[in-house]
């Protein structure tokens, strides 16, 4: 059996890392700004109370915090 050394990991270019981190930082504010005005519309479409839709925002932030 031949054992070979693992290949070194490729380096991520700094520019790409900055772009990815900026997108990750910008996603939550953008998502909530689009989501909040649609609460009443979603409640009407799904036939549920506004409080049920508000829970989804809490779940979004919980998932964001766990991530």
C-alpha positions in Angstrom: 0.0 0.0 0.0 1.4 3.4 -1.0 0.8 6.3 1.3 1.0 9.8 -0.1 1.1 13.1 1.7 -2.1 15.1 1.5 -2.1 18.0 -1.0 -1.8 21.4 0.7 -5.1 23.4 0.7 -5.5 26.1 -1.9 -5.3 29.6 -0.6 -8.4 31.7 -0.9 -7.7 35.1 -2.6 -8.2 37.9 -0.1 -10.5 39.8 -2.4 -12.8 36.7 -2.7 -12.9 36.4 1.1 -13.8 40.0 1.5 -16.6 39.7 -1.0 -18.1 36.6 0.7 -17.9 38.1 4.2 -19.6 41.3 2.9 -22.4 39.3 1.4 -22.8 37.3 4.6 -23.0 40.5 6.6 -25.4 42.2 4.3 -27.9 39.3 4.0 -29.8 39.7 7.3 -30.6 43.4 7.1 -31.6 43.0 3.4 -33.8 40.0 4.2 -35.6 41.6 7.1 -36.2 44.9 5.1 -37.9 42.9 2.4 -39.8 40.6 4.8 -41.3 43.0 7.4 -43.5 45.0 5.0 -45.0 41.7 3.7 -46.2 40.4 7.0 -49.9 41.3 6.5 -49.9 40.1 2.9 -48.4 36.7 3.9 -50.9 36.4 6.8 -53.8 37.0 4.4 -52.5 34.6 1.8 -51.8 31.8 4.2 -55.0 32.4 6.2 -53.2 32.7 9.6 -53.0 35.3 12.3 -50.3 38.0 12.2 -48.7 36.5 15.3 -48.0 33.2 13.4 -46.1 35.1 10.7 -44.1 37.0 13.4 -42.9 33.7 14.7 -41.2 33.0 11.4 -39.0 36.1 11.9 -37.9 34.8 15.3 -37.0 31.5 13.7 -35.0 33.3 11.0 -33.0 35.1 13.7 -32.5 32.0 15.7 -31.2 30.2 12.6 -28.9 33.1 11.9 -27.6 33.1 15.4 -26.9 29.4 15.3 -25.2 29.7 12.0 
